[in-house]
Amino acid sequence: MSDSVGTLSRGLDVLELFAAGAPELSQKEISEQLGLPLPTVHRLTKLLAERGYLVRDGETRRLRLGMELARLVPPLLSGLRLPDVARGRLRALAGATGETVNLAVLHGGDVVYLLSETGARLLTPRAAMGLRLPAHCTALGKCLLAQLPDAEARRAAGREPYAALTARTLTRWEELHASLEQVRRTGVAVSRQEYELGLDSIAVPVAWDEGAGPAAVNVSLPSARATRAARAELATRLAATAEEIGAAAGVRAA
């Protein structure tokens, strides 16, 4: 039994390396980071690959997370209470604005979408439950990171330079930290074509005392519609929605 528990523990350690922000790893890198012998890493990764939790690139032989993990996401998220509390309020906001409204939490360095309600506008982004996006270049991500102490936020953001998805992406902690400080002052996070050209987003925190990390809601919309006036109005509506969610959960925003 103890051998089985040890194997399970080491297998979870391997998966957590990828969750910590490494999209691909070699067996040698896993061995060095976990302090495990290469033969042990070989056995663990072989088993995880056979079960679909890891995939090996045919050319580079490097490993990445497999699709079997995606199968676990819907039942995981369906067990959370936050989407149930927020769903009606996000739907109302999407209906009132015509824009897409999302609810997300922070997991490691990723934004994980728990809920997405699409507005009536024809040109509007759509997101699936369980979608994971990087935190450093999204309004949701910056809003979530801003709720953490600096040291924790920097760890979650990962190693610099951060991936530059557009010319506007913040790629250094110094830049990102300044943006987080602004979010803390104003209570609003904004991403203006930092994740994808032509896409803007506004996010605000949600007061929530369950779960392991912070939560936030956002509105995503084409940059052409994200005028200064539109952003201000959406930020006000988002803040009211976030307050309603917190109140429904019995939590008041700080």
Secondary structure, DSSP 8 states (H G I E B T S, - for coil): -HHHHHHHHHHHHHHHHHHTT-S-B-HHHHHHHHT--HHHHHHHHHHHHHTTSEEE-TTT--EEE-THHHHHHHHHHHT-SHHHHHHHHHHHHHHHHSSEEEEEEEETTEEEEEEEE--S-SS-----TT-EEESTTSHHHHHHHTTS-HHHHHHHH-SSS---SSTT---SHHHHHHHHHHHHHHS-EEEESSSSTTEEEEEEEE---SSSS-EEEEEEEEGGG--HHHHHHHHHHHHHHHHHHHHHTT----
